[in-house]
Amino acid sequence: MNVIDILLIILILSATALCIFAIIYLKNLTEQIGEIHKEVRGMVEKATPVFENMEDISRRANRVVTEVEHYWEEIDTSIKNLREKVSGFTSLQKLRDVEYPAKDLIKNIKAFYKGISAFWQEFKHR
């Protein structure tokens, strides 16, 4: 046996060891990928009900907001109607010049109107 034969045997043994190492490494890698796949599948299965619940919650919230907007429109309309009715009573410029037995009542109504107007303005700003 000469040097070339010994080096050839070492090369064949090294290649065989490298192939065995590659096979073992690829086996471990496929097992880890399989575990990761199982974990991802589990996470997706756990997340699906959460997303379904969030969708249901968003539908309910949308319905509540729609109802609140409807009630807000009704309240706004009622306040506007009240404001129009009260403003019909507040033509006090004409009544100031005339002695009128209900002068205090009119002053109270005017104060009430100013209070509602101030409340409404402050409520709008919030």
N, C-alpha and C positions, 0 to 999 in steps of 0.2 A: 504494500500500500504506500502510495506516495502522498504527498502533501495535497494534491488536487483532490484525491479521493476523500481524504479526511475533511477538507473544507467543504466538499460537496455533501458529505454526510451531515456536517454541522448546519449547512444551509437548509437541507431537507428537514432536519429536526426543528430548526428555527421556524421554517414555514409551517410545519405541522403544529407547533406550539402557538404560532400566531393565528392559525385557522381555529384551533380549539378555543383560544381566548376570544376571538371574534364571535364564535358561536355562543359562548357563555354570556358575553356582553350583550349581544343582540337578544338573547332569551330574557335577560334581566330587564332590558329596555322595553321589550314588548309586555312584560308583566307590569312594569310601572305605568306604561301607557294604558293598559287595561284597567288598572286601579284608578288612574286619573279619569278615564272614561266613565267608570262606575260612579265616582264622586260627582262628576259634572252632571250625569243623568239624575243622581239623587238631588242635587241642588235645583235642577230644572223642575223635578217633580214637586219639590217643596215650594218653589217660587210660583208655580202655576196657581195654586189656591190663593196665594197672597195677591196676585194680579187680578184674579177674579173678584176677590173681596174689594180691592181698590176700585175696580170698575163699578161694582154695585154701590159702593160708597159715593163715587162721583155722580152716579145717576141720581141717588137720593139727595145729594147736596144740590144738584142742579134743579131738582123738583122743589126743594125748599126755597132756593133763591128765587125761582119763578113765582112761587106763592107769595113770598115776601114782597117782590116787586109789584105784584097785583094789589096786595094790601096797601103798599106805599102809595100806589096810584089812587086808590080809594081815599086814603087819608089826605093826600094832597088835594084831591078834588073837593073833599069836604071842607078843608081849611080855606080853599079859594072861595067856595060858596059862602062860607061864614064871613070871610073878609068882605065879599061883595055886599052881603046883607048888612054888615056892620058899617061899611062905608056909606050905605044908603042912609043910615041914621046919623052920620057925622057931618052933615052939612050945618055945622054949628055956627058958622059965620053969620048966617041969617038970624039964628036964634039968640045970639049975643045981644043984638040991639033991642030985642023985644023982651019985655018982662014976661016970664013964663013960669007957671007954678012948678013944673017938673025940671027946673034948671039944674038942681043937684043930681037928679037921675041922669040927665044927659051928660053931665060932667063925669059921673061914674061910668057910664057906657063908653065915653071917650077914653077914659083911663083904662078900662077893660080892653078896648080895641088896641090901645098903645101897648099894653102888656102882651096881648096875643101877637101883635106885630113884632115886638122885640123877641118874644119866644121863638116865633117862626124864623126870623132872621138868624138867630143864634143856632137854631136847629139845622138850618140850611148849611151853615158854615161848618158844621161837624160832619 
